[in-house]
Amino acid sequence: MREFVSTIKSRHFTYLWFSQIISQLIINTLSFLIITRIFELTNSTIAVSFVWVAYAMPAIVFGPIGAVTADIVDKRKIMILSLAFQSLVIFSFSFFYYKYLFLSYAVVFTYSLFNQFYMPSEAATLPHIVHKKRLPQANSLFFITVQSGLVSGFVLAGFLYNFVGFKVTTIAASVVLATAALSVSLLPTLKSHEKLPRDFEKGVGKFFSDMLEGYSFIKNNTKILFPFLILIGLQVTLSIVVVSLPAIVSQVVKTEVSLAGLIVVVPGAVGALSSTFIVARLMERRVRKRKLIWYSLLILSICLLIISTIVPNVYFWLGRLIAILCFFLAGGAYVVGIIPSLTFLQEVTPQDLMGRVFGNIWFVTTVATLLPVLFSATITEIFGIKLLLFILGIGGILVSLWFKKRQKYLII
């Protein structure tokens, strides 16, 4: 715990952390508000899945650009401008959301567009303001924020949707995002030593050359590629589950969609928060990262199988208790896989490639998630959510078995 306190006492880390807290809270609140509204208006999982499509498209087009930008432009300025524009977009949306349903998709698209510049800049900033030996604690605190934001955002969204209203909630969200921009403005200037040439043609050539350099570095470096793939796989699974939340709550847990935050997200986030401290401690004691990752894959897969096969077929309240326990364990397993992978990447990635590596994580993850999300929505629409969760669980078991056989060859 002393190490966590020491990390938090770092003034610059606190500024960045506050910004991340706000960013996570707003994106989760806004996402669940929009998902809930679309599901209630259409009762269609496919319509909900297009929220993810809207979020994914900017990553496909602008993700690589944002990743390179984080390495050649002042990271602090990128984060300030991204948060400011996101605040403006949400504020404008609050006055027109009720007229056209498609505006919800447009807002998600625009918010994601600015996120393609904010996220790699944030990830690339962390190793600059935190000592290398404190990275496990810093990453753990960031994941506490992710899980807390998930809980707070989804629970708040359900409450605010029912009792405060969509308009007031979105206006408040825009104001809070503006405070995050102010927090980031207190960070030191984080300019890169690498700059684009003044000649336009040479500048464009240099820009895309740097982009390809980032991809080449990941592809040709095994110790980078493996944790990179682990992060992508876990993020894809999480995205599918989040998009399917309305169906999980209504078809498996069998309750109102607005209660998803309390029944699904809270247990998952509490499990994740608990594991955050445990995994940081284990890594301090030199427990191999690959061992932690294997356990995370196995536990997560078993939880998905139990939710899909046992929960819907037992006594109502017993099923709910089993579901809550499984979501708790799944949330913990997710973090046990994420933190070692992320920390390892930060430890071995050169500083001048940090933005490209982490920016490409979000880009490749989004691209890799797009088809599975649409495919899973189609499966859910035709066959139900139980089959989808069963497929995810079996897939996870197969990956964990492959990993078990191959882990002795892995450096991580």
Residue, then its C-alpha position, 0 to 999 in steps of 0.5 A: m500500500r505504501e507504494f500506491v501512496s507514493t505514486i499518488k503523491s506524485r503531483h503530475f501523476t495526480y493531474l493525469w489520473f484525475s483526467q483519466i477518472i473523468s474520461q472513463l466516467i463520462i464515456n461509460t455513462l454516455s455509452f450506457l445512456i445511449i445503449t439503454r435509449i436505443f434498446e428501449l426504442t428498438n428492442s434490437t441487439i443489432a441496433v445496439s451493436f451499431v453503437w460500437v460500429a460508430y465508435a470503431m470507425p474513427a479508430i479504423v481511419f484515425g487510430p494510426i494517425g493519433a498514435v503517430t501524433a502522440d510521438i511527434v506533437d506535444k502530448r499535453k496539448i493533444m489531450i487538452l484539445s481532445l477533451a475540450f472538443q469532446s465536451l463541446v460535442i456532448f453539450s451540443f448533443s444535449f439540445f438535439y438528441y430527442k429529434y433524431l435517433f441517428l444523432s446518438y451514433a453521430v455523437v459516439f462517432t465524434y467522441s471516438l474520433f477525438n479519443q483516437f488522439y487522447m488515448p495514445s497521448e495519455a498512455a505515452t505520457l504515463p512512463h514520462i511522469v512515473h518512475k519505471k519501478r512504480l509503473p505496476q502501481a500506476n497501471s493498477l491505479f489506472f485500472i481501478t479508475v477503469q473499473s470504478g468508471l465502469v461501475s459509476g458510469f453504468v450505475l449513474a446512467g441507470f439512475l440518471y436516465n430514470f430520475v434526472g433525464f437525458k438532457v441534464t445528464t449530458i449537459a453535466a457530462s460536458v461540464v465535467l469533461a471541461t474540468a478534465a481538460l483543465s487538469v491536463s493543462l497543469l502537466p508539464t510540456l511533453k514535446s517530442h524530440e522527433k519533428l515533422p519536416r517543414d516541407f509538406e510532402k516530406g512531412v506526409g512521407k515522414f508521418f506515414s513512415d513513422m506509422l509503418e515503423g510502429y507496425s514493424f516494431i510490433k510485428n517483428n518483436t516477439k516479446i512485444l507482439f505476444p502481450f499486444l495480442i493478449l491485450i487485444g483478445l481481452q479487450v475484444t471479449l470485454s467489448i462483446v460483453v458490454v454491447s450484449l449487456p442489455a441481452i445478458v440482463s434481460q435473457v440470462v439474469k432476467t431483470e430490467v435493463s436499467l439494473a444492469g449496472l447493479i447486477v452485472v457491472v458492480p460485481g465485475a468492477v468490485g472483482a477487478l478492484s480487488s484483483t488490482f491490488i493483488v496482482a500488483r503485489l504478486m508482480e512485486r514478488r516476482v511472480r511471472k507475468r505469463k503465469l498470471i495471464w494463464y490463470s486469468l484466461l482460464i478463470l474468465s472462460i469458466c465464468l462465461l461457461i457457467i453464466s451461459t449454461i447454469v445461471p439460466n437453468v436454476y432457481f431464479w434467486l440462486g441463478r442471480l447469486i451465481a451470476i453475481l459471483c461469476f461476474f465478480l470472478a470474471g472482472g478480477a480475471y480480466v484485470v489479472g490478464i491486463i495489468p501484467s501485459l500492459t506493464f510488460l509493454q511499458e517496460v520494454t517499449p522504447q520511449d520514442l515508440m510509446g505512442r505508436v505501440f499503445g495507439n496501435i493497441w487501441f486501433v487494432t483492438t477496435v478493428a479486430t472487435l468490429l466484425p465479432v461485435l456485429f457477428s455476436a449481435t447477429i447470433t444474439e438476435i437469432f439464437g440468443i445470448k446464451l449461445l454467444l457466451f458459451i462460444l466465448g467460454i469455449g474459445g477462451i478455454l482453447v486459448s488457455l490450453w494453447f497458452k499453457k503448452r507454449q508459455k515456456y517459450l515466452i519471455i514475458 
